């Protein structure tokens, strides 16, 4: 396994480009793991329409970035209280199998920390009936990228205000609002973990028992990544459309 170290960068566009780099270009024979954080961001699914998903006036006033990812799925809000995870692997099974494996590993980690997490539906992880994680996928044909978020100590009020609810998703489940559907993991952790502590613990459990190397980008590579990612994931034409 390769663990990609980009811990000091909080620009989602950069991380999406690095995902793209390993999925479409580097194509490692070993699985690649990324754990990362972002500043206040709404991440759109590949085909979503901005105005149908985001309260754009509020996003602008609150300084929330809008970034579009290559995978499908719904819009999510992330901030420095959220942990993002990415697993990139050679495509050896149906994409569903890869998604199931990633979901199972995240649930196992949460349970080891005392969090009663469980899977629901295609893309969600819940704690006591409320969503703490959602994930999505895309493939290059030879490799599959599965990525998701973990609401650890996120600003749930900001999340509620910036995302436009879709009644057709909430009403069949008897859910009144986005806010009543989501929760943070932090209250379920017995130890006093900061977000950084939680990320370190998550990393430790995920890598325990595995042979891995750390892929650290040097300063020149980081500068190149930041420059090139502006052509797509940092480009308003891609993000806003």
N, C-alpha and C positions, 0 to 999 in steps of 0.2 A: 504494500500500500504506500501511496505517496500522500503526505500531508502538506498542503499548500499554506504557507505562512504569509498572510497579508493583514495582520492584526491591527496595524495602525491606520489602515485606510478605511474610511467610513462612507465612501462614495459608492452607491450601489452600481452605477454604470461601470466602474472599474471591475468590480467582482463579476458582473455579468459578462464582461469581455473575457476575463480569465477563464470563466466557465466555458465560454465559446472556444477559447484557445485550446483547452484540453479536450473538448468534445469534438471539434471539427478539424483541428490542425495537428496538435501534438499526438493525440490518440495513443496514450500510454497503454501498455499491456496490463499494467497494474491498476487497481482501483485508485481513484483520487478522492481525497476527502478535504473539504473546505469548511471551516467554521468562521463566521464573520458577523459583523455588526454594521449598521448604517445610521446616518443621521436621519432626521424625520423624512420619510419617503412613502409615497404610494407606488406600489409596483403593479402595473397593469399586465393582464394576460395578453398574449400575442395579438389577438383580434378584437380586443375591446375598444369601445368608443369612449374617449375621455369624459365627455359631458354626461354620458349615461351612468358613469361609475363614480365620479368625483365631484365634490362641491368645490369647483375650481377657484371661486372667489375666496372661500375660506382657506384653501390650500395656499394661495398666494399670500394672504395676510399672515398666516401662521408660519410661513417659510418652509412649507413642505414641498420637497422635490417630487416630480413625477417622472418615473422611469418605466419603460416597457421591457419586459423580458421576452425571451424566445419561446417559452413554453406557453401552453394554454392555461385555462383556469381563470379564477376570479381575481379581482383587485384585492390587494392586502395593504395594510398600513404597517410600517416597521419604524423603529427608532432605536436609540441606544439601549433601551430596555428589552430589545428583541434579539434573539440569536438566530442567525440564518445558517442552515446546513446544506451542503452540496455533496453529492456522491456521483462521480463520473466513472463509468465502467465500460469495458468491451460488451457489446450487445450479444449475449450468448443465449438468451431466452426471449420470450415475449416481454415487451416493456412492462406489462402488468406484474410479472414475476420480480423484476428489479424493484418496482415500486413497493411490492409487498415486503421484500427483504429490508428495504430502507426503513419503512414504517415500523416493522417489527423491531429493528435495532434501536430506533428512537424510543419506542414504548418500553423496551427492556431497560434502557438507561434510566428513564424516568421512574420506573418501578423500583430500580435499585436505590434511587434517592427517596423512596417512600411516597412517590406521587402515583395515585390510582388512575393511571392513564389507560385508555382503551381506544381501539379503532372504531370508527363509524363511517359508513359509506365508502366512497371511492378514495377520497383525498383528505379526510379529517382525522385528527386525534383529539379526543375529548377527555376532560376531567370532570367527574360528577355532572355529566350532561352538557358541559360547556366547552367550546372549542379553544384549544391552546396551540394547535398546530394545523397547518394545511400545507399540502405539497403538490407539485406539478412536475411534468417531464417534457423533454424533447430529445430527439435523436438525430444523429448525423448519418444514420444508416449503419455505421460500424460501431458507434459508441452511443450510450444513453446517459443523459444528465437528469438526475432526480434531485430536486431541491425543494426546500421548505423553510418554514419559520417556526420559532418557538416563542410564544408570548411569556416572557419571564417577569419583567417588571415594566411593561409597556404602558404608555399613556392611553388608557382605554377611552377616556373622554374625547381625546383628540381623534382617535380611531373612529369613534361613533360620529363625530361631526364631519369628518372629511369624506367618509364613504357613503354613497347613496344606497339605501337598503332596497332590496328587491323583494316585494311582498310574496311573489310566487315561490321564493325559496324559504321564507320565514313562516308563512301561514300554515302550510301542510304539517309543519312540525309543532305548531302551537306556540311559536316564538314571537314575542311582541316587538322586539327591536334587535338591532345588531348588538347593542350593549348587553342585553340580557342573554345573548348567545355566546359571548366570549368571556374568558377570564384569564388571569395571570397564574403562572406556575408558582411564583414566589411564596404565596400563603401556604402552599402544601409542602414546602421544604422546611424540615425541622431545624436545620442549621441556619445561622445568620449569614447567608451567602449574598454577597454583592453580585451584580451582573457578571463582573469579571471572574469572580469565584465560581459561579455557576458554569461559565464557559470553560474554565480550566477543568472542572470536575467532569463536564460532558466530554471534553477531549480525552481526559485520562481514561474514562470508562470505555469509550469507543475504541481506543487504541490498545487497551490492555490485552496482552496475549497475541498481538499482531506484530509481525515484522513490518517496519515502515521506515521510510526516509523522509526527511523534511526538505521540501522544495522552497528555498528562500530566494526571492528575486533580489538581485542587486539593485543599486540605485539607478544605473543606466536602464535596466530592464523595467523598473517601476516607471521611470520617466517615459519610456517607449509605450508601455501599456496605457498610461494616462493619456498620452497623445493620440494613439491609434483608436482608443475606445471612443473618443469624441466623434469618430466617423459614423458610429452606429448608436451605441447605448447612451452616449452623451449628446446625441444630435436631436434637437427639437422635432425635426421632420419624422424621425423614427418614434420618438416618445409621444408626441402629441398628434401627429398625422395631419 
